[in-house]
Amino acid sequence: MDIYSEEITINSEGFSEITNITEKVASVSDHSKFGEGLVHIFPIGSTASISTIEFEPALVQDMKDKLEEFASRDQTTRHGETWGDDNGFSHMRATMMGPGITVPLHNGGLVLGTWQQIVIFNHDNHRRDRRIFVQVIGKE
């Protein structure tokens, strides 16, 4: 088994903006030249999450609405009061969703369902560049 690592960056609006990164992750996987293995996708930072979703507008909005119900951007948090950055909700959303995921690699391709895409949620309260670390463990 060998390891190949690469960092990708995307720019995102914030407030749990969901961005499809499937092609970028597949590109990293292709660069590894591995046929079989595991691809781990991890956001660098404590206010983002990686997951999979059927990336279509109605479901994307449903997810954003549900996250707003769970941890509203308007709620007062001790974190916000302590640091003055008003992004306590961002940390709660990211923690509850979890940071990263692992996707199987088989016959040189990501094992994903027909309508399943890899996405990053930028939960923070502002636009920012999101760094994502992709590590492929595998063999040719």
C-alpha positions as CSV (number, residue, x, y, z in Angstrom):
1,M,0.0,0.0,0.0
2,D,1.1,3.5,-0.8
3,I,-0.1,6.9,0.1
4,Y,-0.7,9.9,-2.1
5,S,-1.8,13.3,-0.7
6,E,-3.0,16.5,-2.3
7,E,-4.7,19.7,-1.0
8,I,-7.4,21.4,-3.0
9,T,-9.0,24.8,-2.4
10,I,-12.5,26.1,-3.1
11,N,-14.0,29.5,-2.5
12,S,-17.4,29.4,-0.7
13,E,-20.0,31.9,0.4
14,G,-20.5,30.6,4.0
15,F,-23.6,30.1,6.1
16,S,-23.5,26.3,5.2
17,E,-23.0,26.9,1.5
18,I,-22.8,23.5,-0.1
19,T,-20.2,23.0,-2.9
20,N,-19.9,19.9,-5.1
21,I,-16.2,18.8,-5.0
22,T,-16.6,15.4,-6.6
23,E,-14.6,16.2,-9.7
24,K,-11.8,17.7,-7.8
25,V,-11.6,14.7,-5.5
26,A,-11.7,12.3,-8.5
27,S,-8.9,14.3,-10.0
28,V,-6.7,13.8,-6.9
29,S,-7.6,10.1,-7.0
30,D,-6.6,9.9,-10.7
31,H,-3.3,11.6,-9.8
32,S,-2.6,8.8,-7.3
33,K,-2.6,6.2,-10.1
34,F,-4.1,3.7,-7.7
35,G,-6.7,1.2,-8.8
36,E,-7.8,0.0,-5.4
37,G,-7.9,1.8,-2.0
38,L,-9.5,4.4,0.1
39,V,-9.9,8.2,-0.4
40,H,-10.2,10.3,2.7
41,I,-11.4,13.9,2.3
42,F,-10.9,16.2,5.2
43,P,-11.6,19.9,5.6
44,I,-8.9,21.9,7.2
45,G,-10.6,24.1,9.8
46,S,-13.3,23.6,12.5
47,T,-16.2,25.3,10.7
48,A,-16.6,23.0,7.6
49,S,-17.9,19.5,6.9
50,I,-17.5,17.0,4.1
51,S,-20.4,14.7,3.2
52,T,-22.2,13.2,0.3
53,I,-25.6,14.3,-1.1
54,E,-27.7,14.3,-4.2
55,F,-26.5,17.7,-5.3
56,E,-29.7,19.2,-6.7
57,P,-31.1,22.7,-5.7
58,A,-34.2,21.5,-3.8
59,L,-32.2,19.1,-1.5
60,V,-29.4,21.6,-1.1
61,Q,-31.9,24.2,0.2
62,D,-33.6,21.6,2.4
63,M,-30.2,20.8,4.0
64,K,-29.5,24.5,4.6
65,D,-33.0,25.0,6.1
66,K,-32.5,22.0,8.4
67,L,-29.1,23.2,9.6
68,E,-30.6,26.6,10.3
69,E,-33.3,24.9,12.4
70,F,-30.6,22.9,14.3
71,A,-28.2,25.8,15.0
72,S,-29.5,29.2,13.9
73,R,-27.1,31.8,12.8
74,D,-29.0,34.3,15.0
75,Q,-28.7,32.4,18.2
76,T,-26.4,33.8,20.9
77,T,-23.5,31.5,21.8
78,R,-20.9,31.6,24.5
79,H,-18.3,31.2,21.8
80,G,-19.5,34.3,20.0
81,E,-19.7,36.2,23.3
82,T,-16.1,35.1,24.2
83,W,-14.5,35.7,20.8
84,G,-16.8,38.3,19.2
85,D,-16.8,36.4,15.9
86,D,-20.5,35.4,16.0
87,N,-19.8,32.0,14.5
88,G,-20.6,29.6,17.3
89,F,-23.4,28.1,15.2
90,S,-20.7,27.3,12.5
91,H,-18.7,25.2,15.0
92,M,-21.8,23.4,16.2
93,R,-23.0,22.5,12.7
94,A,-19.5,21.3,11.8
95,T,-19.1,19.2,14.9
96,M,-22.5,17.6,14.7
97,M,-22.0,16.7,11.0
98,G,-18.4,15.6,11.5
99,P,-15.4,16.8,9.6
100,G,-14.4,14.2,6.9
101,I,-15.4,11.1,5.0
102,T,-13.7,8.1,3.4
103,V,-14.8,6.9,-0.1
104,P,-13.8,3.5,-1.5
105,L,-11.7,3.4,-4.6
106,H,-12.3,0.5,-7.0
107,N,-11.0,-0.2,-10.5
108,G,-9.5,3.3,-10.5
109,G,-12.8,5.1,-9.7
110,L,-14.6,6.5,-6.7
111,V,-17.4,4.2,-5.5
112,L,-20.4,6.5,-5.5
113,G,-24.1,6.0,-6.2
114,T,-25.6,7.4,-9.4
115,W,-26.8,10.6,-7.7
116,Q,-24.2,10.8,-4.9
117,Q,-21.7,13.6,-5.0
118,I,-19.0,14.6,-2.5
119,V,-19.7,18.1,-1.1
120,I,-18.2,20.5,1.4
121,F,-20.3,22.6,3.7
122,N,-18.8,26.0,4.6
123,H,-20.6,26.6,7.9
124,D,-18.6,29.8,8.7
125,N,-20.3,33.2,8.7
126,H,-18.4,34.7,5.8
127,R,-17.0,33.9,2.4
128,R,-13.6,32.2,2.5
129,D,-11.2,29.9,0.8
130,R,-11.7,26.4,2.1
131,R,-8.7,24.1,2.1
132,I,-9.4,20.4,1.7
133,F,-6.9,17.7,2.3
134,V,-7.4,14.6,0.2
135,Q,-5.4,11.5,1.0
136,V,-5.5,8.3,-1.1
137,I,-4.3,5.0,0.4
138,G,-4.0,2.3,-2.1
139,K,-2.2,0.2,-4.7
140,E,-2.0,0.1,-8.4
